[in-house]
Amino acid sequence: MRDRLRQGGLIGMFISLPAPSLVESLGGIGFDALVLDAEHAAFGIAELEALIRAADVAGLPALVRVAAIGPDIGRALDLGAAGVIVPRVESVAQAERIVAEVRFPPDGARGAGAVRACDYGASLQPYLEQANDHLAAIVQIETLAGLDMVEQIAAVPGIDGLCMGPFDLAVSIGHPVGSPAHAAAMDRICRAARDAAIAGIAVCATARQVQHARDAGAKLAIFGMDRMFALQAAAAAAASIKAKPG
């Protein structure tokens, strides 16, 4: 995942429904990665394991947005996640702790075990040798405090990307999404990522926003979520039926 982020041009989507069959069916549609939203969605560790397994079947790397810095980072990686996105990061110390949670020694302090990511121990040594090079550590900038420190956070060794949290950031800075102040904040995050030679990651609601993010240099655009797409398709189907007489 680290290499793919460096290359860029990626499109992902959020998964908020605990439906492994839906995740499995997304293979081949055109998305490059999935972001399992363990911060806001109603699923726990068992559901997360099933969703990561389904993503593996679909051939799609699964990033997990964890709830906070802490043991959830290691647990998501143990289940086979390709990396983590950690919300509300506001300091260099927090970013350094995230790197420590993601990387095995000597680059970090992650604990090793006979877990799913290493075939329940059968491939432990190869996994230990490769994981630090492959797993992505991504921080989400979505508060005024995080924005004020974004350049220093981006420069922390081992951080692979800055994910822009547009809605929480709008609330935190006191300016709505789409306002000049909000746009300037988002541009600052993307510029900090470029200057640090790491990935800028944008959360997008429309295809136009995806194109804007790409033009700004974002390596990964997270476009919509499963629930949103289901509701849009259902609303369009209902409208088409009601529009026909008889």
Backbone as a ProteinNet text record, in pm:
[ID]
protein_1_A
[PRIMARY]
MRDRLRQGGLIGMFISLPAPSLVESLGGIGFDALVLDAEHAAFGIAELEALIRAADVAGLPALVRVAAIGPDIGRALDLGAAGVIVPRVESVAQAERIVAEVRFPPDGARGAGAVRACDYGASLQPYLEQANDHLAAIVQIETLAGLDMVEQIAAVPGIDGLCMGPFDLAVSIGHPVGSPAHAAAMDRICRAARDAAIAGIAVCATARQVQHARDAGAKLAIFGMDRMFALQAAAAAAASIKAKPG
[TERTIARY]
82.1	0	86.3	200.9	289	335.3	373.2	416.8	303.8	184.1	70	35	48.7	22.6	124.3	248.7	350.9	322.9	271.7	243	122.5	19.6	-97.4	-197.9	-293.3	-399.5	-502.6	-516.4	-603.3	-740.8	-842.5	-979.7	-1024.7	-1072.2	-1125	-1267.4	-1325.1	-1457.1	-1466.2	-1551.3	-1574.1	-1671.1	-1645.3	-1736.9	-1789.7	-1921.5	-1983.3	-2084.8	-2112.5	-2209.5	-2135.6	-2174.3	-2107.4	-2155.5	-2128.5	-2179.8	-2064.9	-2003	-1889.4	-1923.2	-2045.4	-2081.2	-2080.6	-2118.7	-2112.8	-1968.3	-1880.4	-1738.9	-1681	-1712.7	-1661.1	-1705.2	-1827.2	-1881.3	-1820.8	-1744.5	-1687.3	-1561.4	-1506.7	-1388.9	-1418.5	-1330.8	-1347.1	-1432	-1494.2	-1579.2	-1494.9	-1378.6	-1292.7	-1228.4	-1268.3	-1203.8	-1067.9	-975.1	-840.3	-818.9	-902.8	-887.8	-1020.8	-1036.2	-1153.1	-1106.7	-1187.7	-1158.9	-1270.8	-1238.6	-1335.4	-1345	-1464.3	-1479.3	-1511	-1406.5	-1423.9	-1431.3	-1427.5	-1446.4	-1594.7	-1672.1	-1812	-1912.8	-1873	-1969.1	-1997.7	-2110.4	-2156	-2105.3	-1971.7	-1917.9	-1795.2	-1776.1	-1666	-1557.2	-1473	-1353.5	-1387.5	-1493.1	-1529.8	-1580.4	-1664.6	-1713	-1597.9	-1504.6	-1389.6	-1307.6	-1287.2	-1213.9	-1283.7	-1415.7	-1490.8	-1483.6	-1485.8	-1478.4	-1340.5	-1234.1	-1099.1	-1081.8	-1135.4	-1127.1	-1200.7	-1316.5	-1392.2	-1316.8	-1249.8	-1169.3	-1055.1	-995.2	-889.6	-944.1	-1063.7	-1125.8	-1150.3	-1190.5	-1217.9	-1090.6	-974.8	-849	-828.6	-890.1	-880.2	-811.9	-707.9	-647.2	-745.2	-748.6	-840.3	-762.2	-786.1	-739.6	-847.2	-808	-904.2	-889.2	-999.2	-999.1	-1039.1	-941.5	-964.7	-1030.9	-1076.4	-1146.1	-1050.3	-929.6	-836.2	-698.9	-599.4	-466.9	-475.7	-412.2	-415.8	-414.1	-460.1	-449.3	-529.7	-630	-707.4	-619.2	-510.7	-420.2	-358.5	-296.5	-234.3	-333.6	-452.1	-552.8	-598.3	-617.8	-657.5	-549.8	-423.9	-314	-300.2	-319.8	-315.2	-419.9	-532.8	-639.4	-608.6	-506	-467.5	-492.9	-520.9	-540.3	-411.7	-428.6	-313.5	-255.4	-324.2	-279.1	-391.8	-362.8	-463.7	-468.8	-587.8	-607.8	-649.7	-578.4	-604.5	-661	-780.3	-846.6	-792.1	-818.7	-798.8	-656	-560.2	-419.9	-382.3	-319.7	-296.2	-153.8	-64.6	69	171.4	297.1	407.3	413.3	390.7	395.9	291.7	172.4	70.1	111.5	165.2	209.2	320	412	520.1	466.6	366	307.3	238.5	172.9	107.8	210.3	322	428.5	475.8	491.6	535.3	435.3	305.1	200.7	194.2	234.8	224.5	349.7	466.9	592.1	646	702.7	775.7	913.2	976.2	1113.5	1206	1306.1	1352.4	1283.7	1191.3	1126.4	1009.5	960.8	847	842.2	721.2	707.1	588	544.7	430.7	466.1	372.4	393.3	359.7	431.4	413.1	334.7	255.7	179.6	137.3	82.3	34.4	-106.4	-113.7	-239.8	-272.7	-389.9	-435.7	-339.9	-282.5	-195.7	-75	-31.9	84.5	42.2	-77	-128.1	-128.9	-169.7	-182.3	-50.9	58.1	189.9	270.4	205.3	277.4	376.1	346.7	435.7	486.1	506.8	542.1	671.8	777.7	905.9	904.3	851.7	841.9	757.1	650.9	565.2	643.3	718	796.9	900.1	953.2	1056	999.6	872.1	814.2	714.5	655.2	542.7	579.7	695.3	732.6	742.4	775.5	786.8	651.8	553.2	428.8	309.1	301.2	181.3	181.5	66.9	56.6	8.7	78.3	40	-7	-136.3	-197.8	-264.2	-243.4	-306.8	-412.7	-518.2	-625.7	-617.5	-614.7	-609.1	-750.1	-812.6	-952.3	-988.8	-887.2	-911.7	-819.7	-854.1	-769.9	-632.1	-627.8	-499	-413.1	-474.2	-400.7	-353.7	-438.1	-400.4	-281.3	-280.9	-170.9	-36.9	-42.1	80.7	103.2	29.3	26.8	163.4	241.4	373.1	466.7	462.1	547.3	501	369.6	315.7	356	345.5	379.3	525.4	610.7	754.2	797.6	706.7	743.2	782.8	902	942.7	847.4	808.2	718.3	573.9	537.7	401.4	394	291.3	280.1	179.3	87.3	-13.1	-88.1	-140.5	-229.9	-367.9	-464.8	-602.9	-678.2	-742.2	-815.7	-955.3	-990.8	-1125.1	-1209.9	-1278.6	-1338.9	-1450.4	-1532.1	-1648.9	-1611.7	-1534.2	-1489.6	-1399.5	-1318.4	-1231.2	-1313.9	-1421.8	-1508.4	-1566.9	-1611.3	-1666.3	-1558.9	-1438.7	-1332.6	-1283.7	-1270.7	-1220	-1331	-1454.9	-1566.3	-1604.5	-1570.4	-1603.6	-1662.1	-1771.3	-1836.3	-1755.3	-1785.3	-1724.8	-1752	-1649.2	-1663.1	-1632.9	-1619.3	-1586.1	-1438.6	-1400.8	-1259.6	-1165.3	-1204.1	-1118.5	-1102.9	-1211	-1204.7	-1118.3	-1136.6	-1055.8	-907.1	-875.6	-736.4	-679	-759.8	-714.1	-685.4	-773.3	-753.4	-629.7	-610.1	-490.9	-363.6	-369.9	-252.4	-216.2	-316.2	-291.1	-228.1	-283.1	-230.7	-88.7	-63.1	71.3	171	128.5	217.2	255.5	158.5	187.6	287.6	265.5	358	498.1	508.9	639.7	716	640.7	703.3	719.4	679.7	688.2	609.3	490.9	398.9	266.4	173	47.8	-54.1	-111.4	-230.8	-352.1	-446.1	-563.4	-687.5	-777.5	-895.6	-1021	-1115.2	-1247.2	-1342.6	-1404.4	-1482.3	-1625.5	-1718.6	-1858.8	-1907.7	-1833.1	-1874	-1754.9	-1785.5	-1679.2	-1600.6	-1666.8	-1596.7	-1493.8	-1529.5	-1435.5	-1316.9	-1342.9	-1233.5	-1135.3	-1186.3	-1098.3	-1020.1	-1087.5	-1018.5	-906.7	-934.4	-833.1	-713.4	-740.5	-631.2	-549.5	-619.2	-548.4	-460.4	-503.6	-427.6	-313.7	-306.1	-195.6	-227.8	-355.2	-391.1	-358.9	-302.2	-266.6	-383.1	-471.5	-588.1	-709	-814.7	-942.9	-1041.5	-1093.7	-1194.4	-1330.1	-1396.4	-1517.2	-1640.4	-1715.6	-1842.8	-1828.4	-1944.6	-1947.5	-2060.2	-2053.3	-2150.8	-2294.4	-2318.3	-2454.8	-2507.4	-2422.4	-2462.1	-2497.6	-2413.1	-2440.2	-2569.1	-2595.1	-2717.7	-2840.8	-2835.2	-2949.2	-2971.7	-2863.3	-2877.9	-2940.9	-2895.8	-2951.8	-3098.3	-3130.8	-3269	-3359.7	-3312.2	-3393	-3415.7	-3311.9	-3327.1	-3424.8	-3418	-3510.1	-3654	-3676.1	-3811.1	-3865.6	-3779.7	-3823.9	-3860.5	-3783.4	-3811.5	-3942.5	-3974.5	-4099.7	-4219	-4208.1	-4317.8	-4342.8	-4240.1	-4255.7	-4334.5	-4350.4	-4420.1	-4568.3	-4660.4	-4803	-4844	-4941.3	-4993.8	-4903.6
-120	0	126.2	120.8	238.3	272.2	171	194.4	250	196.3	242.5	386.7	424.4	563.6	656.8	614.4	698	718.4	613.7	622	711.2	702.6	788.9	740.7	830.2	798.6	700.9	691.2	590.7	647.6	562.4	594.3	490.5	538.1	448.6	485.1	408.3	440.8	392.8	459.8	420.1	302	212	103.3	126.8	140.3	166.8	60.2	-33.6	-139.4	-270.2	-343.5	-470.6	-583.1	-569.7	-662.6	-716.9	-828.4	-882.9	-917.2	-963.7	-998.6	-876	-761	-637	-601.4	-609.7	-580.3	-674.4	-802.4	-900.4	-868.9	-817.7	-790	-665.4	-586.7	-463.6	-486.6	-606.6	-635.6	-622.8	-554.5	-541.9	-425.4	-352.6	-239.5	-120.4	-103.3	7.7	80.9	49.3	110.9	44.8	123.7	75.1	33.7	82.1	52	77.9	16.6	39	94	182	235.4	189.7	97.1	44.5	141.2	197.2	307.5	256.3	213.8	166	280.7	404.3	520	547.6	549.5	590.8	478.3	374	269.7	175.3	105.6	17.2	-124.7	-142.2	-276.7	-283.2	-401.8	-424	-506.9	-566.9	-634.1	-757.4	-831.9	-951.3	-913.5	-810.2	-764.3	-709.7	-642	-588.4	-700	-807.7	-921.7	-976	-990.4	-1043.8	-950	-820.2	-724.5	-724.6	-735	-741.5	-869.4	-979.9	-1106.4	-1093.5	-1029	-1009.4	-918.5	-816.7	-729.1	-806.7	-898.5	-982.7	-1066.1	-1121.5	-1200.5	-1113.3	-987.9	-895.4	-843.1	-867.6	-817.3	-669.5	-616.1	-473.4	-452.7	-370.5	-341.7	-268.7	-307.5	-247.1	-162.1	-32.3	57.4	63.9	75.7	85.5	221.8	297.2	419.6	380.3	380.3	338.7	452.3	420.9	521.2	622.8	577.6	666	600.1	674.8	618.6	518	401.7	301.3	161.4	63.8	-77.2	-113.1	-32.5	-62.5	-61.5	14.5	20.1	-116.8	-173.1	-303.8	-413.9	-405.8	-509.2	-508.3	-389.2	-380.7	-439	-408.3	-460.9	-611.3	-660.8	-805.1	-879.3	-815.1	-878.3	-880.5	-806.9	-806.8	-677.1	-568.6	-439.1	-395.6	-322.2	-271.5	-145.7	-91	29.6	86.9	195.8	260	409.2	464.7	608.9	643.6	735.9	770	911.1	928.1	1059.2	1155.8	1284.6	1392.6	1398.8	1389.8	1400.5	1548.4	1588.6	1731.2	1765.3	1666.1	1696.5	1599.8	1641.3	1555.2	1432.5	1449.2	1336.3	1230.6	1273.3	1177.8	1105.1	1178.3	1115.9	1015.2	1048	955.7	830.3	845.8	728	639	698.7	619.6	537.2	599.1	525.5	409	432.2	325.9	212.1	244.1	141.2	60.5	120.7	55.1	-27.7	19.7	-43.4	-137.9	-247.7	-336.4	-277.1	-316.2	-272.7	-313.3	-232.3	-115.8	14.7	12.4	135.5	176.8	85.6	114.2	19.6	-0.3	-83.2	-178.6	-208.9	-299.4	-440.4	-504.6	-640.5	-743.2	-854.9	-961.4	-1076.7	-1144.1	-1259	-1347.4	-1463.1	-1556.8	-1515.4	-1415.1	-1351.1	-1375.3	-1330.4	-1353.6	-1294	-1177.9	-1110.4	-1193.7	-1282.6	-1368.5	-1515	-1538.4	-1676.2	-1749.9	-1676.3	-1732.7	-1794	-1729	-1769.2	-1846.4	-1902.4	-1983.6	-1900.2	-1770.8	-1683.2	-1567.8	-1594.3	-1485.6	-1416.1	-1490.9	-1427.7	-1346	-1399.5	-1315.6	-1190.3	-1203.8	-1087.9	-982.5	-1025.5	-931.7	-859.6	-929	-870.3	-769.7	-781.6	-699.6	-594	-614.8	-530.7	-383.3	-351.4	-210.1	-139.1	-212.2	-151.6	-137	-216	-224.8	-155.9	-152.3	-103.2	49	109.8	255.1	313.4	417.8	493.7	631.1	653.9	776.1	850.7	980.9	1062.1	1150.5	1176	1260.9	1396.9	1500.1	1637.8	1696.1	1724	1767.8	1862.7	1923.4	2023.4	2142.4	2253.9	2372.8	2347.1	2273.7	2241.9	2157.5	2059.9	1978.8	2059.2	2149.9	2235.1	2323.5	2375.7	2462.6	2388	2254.9	2174.7	2086	2108	2011	1990.8	2096	2081.2	1995.5	2016.3	1937.7	1792.6	1770.6	1634.3	1560.8	1628.6	1566.7	1524.6	1594.1	1567.4	1453.9	1396.7	1288.6	1165	1110	990.7	873.8	809.4	694.8	725.7	854	891.7	888.1	819.3	799.1	889.6	949.1	1031.5	1119.2	1229.7	1318.4	1307.5	1265.3	1256.6	1379.9	1448.3	1569.9	1532.4	1580.7	1557.6	1680.6	1693.1	1821.3	1869.4	1778.8	1822.1	1863.2	1779.4	1817.2	1939.7	1949.5	2065.9	2193.2	2186.2	2302.3	2347.2	2250.1	2283	2344.7	2286.6	2331.3	2472.3	2504.7	2637.8	2741.6	2696.5	2790.2	2845	2772.6	2814.9	2695.3	2712.4	2598.4	2538.5	2413.5	2346.2	2427.9	2450.3	2526.9	2674.1	2723.7	2864.6	2888	3011.7	3039.5	2997.4	3018.7	2981.1	2829.8	2758.5	2611.9	2560.9	2618	2576.7	2602.8	2713.9	2745.4	2644.9	2602.8	2502.7	2369.6	2329.3	2203.8	2211.5	2325.6	2342.5	2336.3	2388.6	2385.2	2241.1	2159.2	2018.3	1947.3	1968.2	1904	1951.7	2079.8	2135.5	2076.9	2060	2001.4	1858.8	1784.7	1647.5	1647.5	1735.4	1742.9	1780.5	1878.4	1925.7	1818	1730.7	1622.9	1495.7	1500.1	1384.1	1264.9	1293.6	1188.3	1210.5	1120.5	1124.2	1219.2	1303.8	1376.9	1292.4	1283.5	1197.2	1281.1	1284.9	1369.5	1285.7	1337.6	1276.6	1354.7	1287.2	1354.6	1302	1391.7	1353.6	1352.3	1412.6	1419.5	1390.9	1355.2	1332	1459.5	1573.4	1701	1723.3	1688.1	1700.8	1606.5	1487.8	1393.6	1455.1	1515.2	1575.6	1691.7	1771.5	1883.8	1832.5	1723.5	1666.5	1616.5	1552.5	1503.8	1619.8	1724.7	1841.4	1905.3	1895.4	1952.7	1862.3	1743.4	1653	1540.4	1520.9	1411.8	1277.5	1187.4	1054.1	956.3	978.2	892.4	979.9	959.2	1026	922.3	943	853.3	909.1	839.9	891.2	819.3	887.8	834.5	714.3	652.1	533.4	441.6	318	217.2	258.9	311.1	351.4	461.2	557.8	668.6	618.4	530	478.3	396.7	318.3	238.5	328.4	434.1	525.7	599.8	640.6	709.9	619.2	493.4	400.7	370.7	354.2	325.6	444.3	565.3	683.8	698.9	673.3	683.2	578.4	456.1	351	386.4	434.9	471.8	585.9	683.7	797.7	754.7	662.5	617.9	541.1	465	389.7	481.6	576.1	668.6	762.5	785.2	876	814.1	680.4	612.2	593.8	639.8	624.3	476.4	445.2	309.1	214.9
0	0	0	66.5	68.3	-73.2	-150.8	-288.1	-373.2	-356.3	-436.3	-403.5	-276.6	-240.3	-304.8	-310.2	-372.9	-521.7	-586.4	-729.8	-757.9	-672.3	-683.9	-787.2	-816.9	-911.5	-857.9	-725.5	-664.7	-631.6	-647.3	-607.7	-505.2	-392.3	-289.4	-252.4	-162.2	-109.1	34.5	112	249.6	256.2	349.1	379.7	520.6	531.9	661.6	701.1	611	637.6	666.4	770.8	803.7	712.6	583.8	483	399.2	440.9	365.2	221.1	195.8	58	-32.2	22.1	-55.3	-86.7	12.5	-9.3	-113.7	-102.5	-198.3	-340.2	-354.8	-488.1	-551.5	-477.1	-530.2	-613.2	-608.5	-688.5	-837.6	-909.1	-1053.2	-1098.7	-1006.5	-1045.4	-1089.9	-1026.5	-1064.7	-949.2	-826.1	-711.2	-687.4	-633.9	-608.1	-463.7	-373.3	-231.2	-162	-45.7	38.3	172.4	230.1	363.1	455.9	545.1	639.7	756.9	777.1	872.5	1012.5	1083	1220.2	1320.2	1271.2	1359.6	1381.9	1273.8	1283.5	1258.9	1189.1	1151.8	1268.7	1258.3	1366.8	1345	1347.8	1350	1440.7	1500.1	1592	1529.1	1613.7	1564.3	1481.1	1518.7	1442.1	1303.5	1297.8	1167.3	1083.6	1148.6	1076.6	1013.3	1085.8	1029.9	906.4	913.4	799.7	679.2	704.1	594.5	529.3	609.2	552.4	471.8	521.7	447.6	313.2	314.9	191.1	94.2	147.1	61.2	-2.7	72.9	16.1	-99.2	-81.4	-187.9	-310.8	-286.6	-397.2	-462	-399.5	-453.9	-431	-324.5	-295.3	-160.2	-153.8	-23.8	66.2	193.4	289.6	388.4	383.6	487.9	595.2	719.7	828.9	894.5	898.4	978.7	1120.5	1208.8	1346.3	1423.3	1545	1624.7	1686.5	1721.5	1790.5	1794.6	1836.4	1859.4	1973.6	1955.6	2060.4	2003.8	2083	2042.1	1918.3	1881.3	1760	1635.6	1637.5	1522.1	1498.2	1600.4	1587	1556.9	1616	1592.3	1446.6	1389.1	1248.9	1158.3	1187.2	1106.5	1125	1247	1271.5	1188.9	1163.6	1085.4	935.7	894.4	753.7	680.6	753.8	688.6	619.3	508.7	433.7	495.1	593.4	660.7	743	812.3	896.3	867.5	888	890.1	1031.7	1094.5	1234.3	1240.6	1297.7	1295.6	1400.2	1376.3	1473.1	1527.6	1438.6	1478.2	1482.7	1593.9	1617.4	1658.2	1671	1719.8	1662.5	1669.4	1628.3	1717.1	1845.8	1938.7	1903.2	1865.3	1824.2	1697.4	1601.5	1476.1	1502.1	1590.5	1623.6	1691.7	1774.4	1839.2	1737.2	1638.9	1533.6	1457.7	1420.9	1352.8	1438.9	1567.9	1658.2	1664.5	1656.1	1660.6	1530.8	1419.3	1288.4	1257.4	1296.6	1257	1364.8	1318.8	1408.7	1439.3	1551.7	1579	1464	1432.7	1508.4	1470.9	1375.2	1329.9	1417.9	1500.9	1586.3	1703.6	1755.9	1875.7	1865.9	1744.6	1727.6	1775.2	1841.2	1887.6	1781	1781.5	1682.4	1744.1	1661	1707.8	1592.8	1626.3	1524.3	1482.8	1397.2	1361.5	1214.1	1173.2	1036.1	933	962.3	866.1	827.3	914.2	883.5	877	824.1	808.7	942.3	1045.9	1181.3	1230.3	1192.2	1237.1	1135	1034.4	935.4	854	835.8	758.2	844.2	972.2	1064.1	1024.3	997.8	970.2	840.8	730.8	610.8	634.2	712.1	740.4	818.1	919.9	998.4	911.6	813.4	727.8	627.5	593.7	487.4	535.6	652.6	694.8	702.8	757.1	771.8	638.1	532.5	400.3	331.1	372.6	297	361.7	493.8	562.2	571.6	543.9	537	669.9	714.3	833.4	788	798.9	747.4	862.9	869.3	972.9	908.9	985.2	934.5	1002.8	922	971.3	959.1	1073	1068.7	1182.9	1244.1	1347.1	1323.6	1385.9	1374.9	1434.9	1545.5	1607.5	1514.1	1446.9	1351.5	1232.8	1185.4	1072.2	1107.8	1229.5	1272.2	1276.1	1292.8	1303.4	1181.7	1073.1	964.1	899.5	884.9	821.8	907.7	1037.6	1127.5	1134.3	1133.3	1134.5	1007.1	893.4	765.2	760.1	833	828.7	921	999.8	1091.5	1010.9	1030.4	955.9	980	871.6	882.3	853	850	809.9	657.8	606.2	461.4	393.6	469.1	405	502.2	448.9	521.8	459.2	538.7	491.7	538.5	446.1	479	528.4	647.5	701.1	679.5	565.9	528.6	621.3	670.6	747.1	889.1	958.2	1092.3	1087.4	982.7	969.9	954.2	877.1	859.7	993.5	1073.8	1204.7	1294.2	1290.7	1379.8	1347	1217.9	1181.7	1174	1181.7	1182.3	1047.3	939.3	803.6	728.8	655.8	592	477.9	447.3	332.8	206.4	127.6	3.7	17.4	140.4	160.2	126.8	99.1	69.2	182	306	419.1	427.8	402.4	405.6	290.7	172	56.8	82.7	146.7	177.9	276.7	373.3	470.7	402.7	311.8	240.3	151.9	87.2	3.6	87.6	209.2	296.8	332.8	359	392	272.7	154.9	34.9	6.3	26.6	2.8	102.8	227.4	328.5	290.7	237.9	193.4	78.3	-19.5	-133.6	-88.5	-1.3	42.7	119.9	189.2	266.9	184.7	57.6	-32.3	21.8	78.2	119.5	47	66	-9.6	53	-30.8	8	-24	70.3	54.5	78.2	-20.6	-13.8	3.6	82.5	97.9	8.6	-88.4	-193	-197.3	-228.1	-240	-383.6	-475.8	-616	-706.1	-830.5	-927.7	-954.2	-947.8	-967.4	-856.2	-732.9	-621.9	-639.4	-692.2	-720	-817.8	-925.2	-1024.9	-964.7	-881.6	-817.3	-727	-653.2	-564.7	-645.4	-756.9	-842.1	-897.4	-939.9	-992.9	-886	-759.4	-648.6	-603.8	-662	-630.6	-535.6	-501.2	-411.2	-475.2	-397.6	-446.6	-436.6	-339.2	-319.6	-295.1	-371.4	-349	-298	-178.1	-121.2	-160.7	-251.1	-316.3	-262.9	-176	-129.7	-37.7	-10.6	74.2	30.6	76.9	35.1	65.5	184.6	222.1	131.5	100.1	14	-124.9	-181	-314	-317.2	-211.4	-205.4	-201.2	-121.4	-111.2	-243.1	-307.6	-435.6	-540.2	-545.8	-643.6	-613.2	-483.8	-446.4	-478.3	-449.4	-478.9	-628.8	-709.3	-854.5	-906	-851	-894.4	-859.6	-736.9	-695.3	-780.2	-808.5	-889.2	-1031.3	-1089.1	-1225.9	-1233	-1131	-1128.9	-1111.2	-1018.5	-992.6	-1109.7	-1188.5	-1302.3	-1417.2	-1415.8	-1525.2	-1489.5	-1572.2	-1541.2	-1543.5	-1458.2	-1454.4	-1380.8
[MASK]
++++++++++++++++++++++++++++++++++++++++++++++++++++++++++++++++++++++++++++++++++++++++++++++++++++++++++++++++++++++++++++++++++++++++++++++++++++++++++++++++++++++++++++++++++++++++++++++++++++++++++++++++++++++++++++++++++++++++++++++++++++++

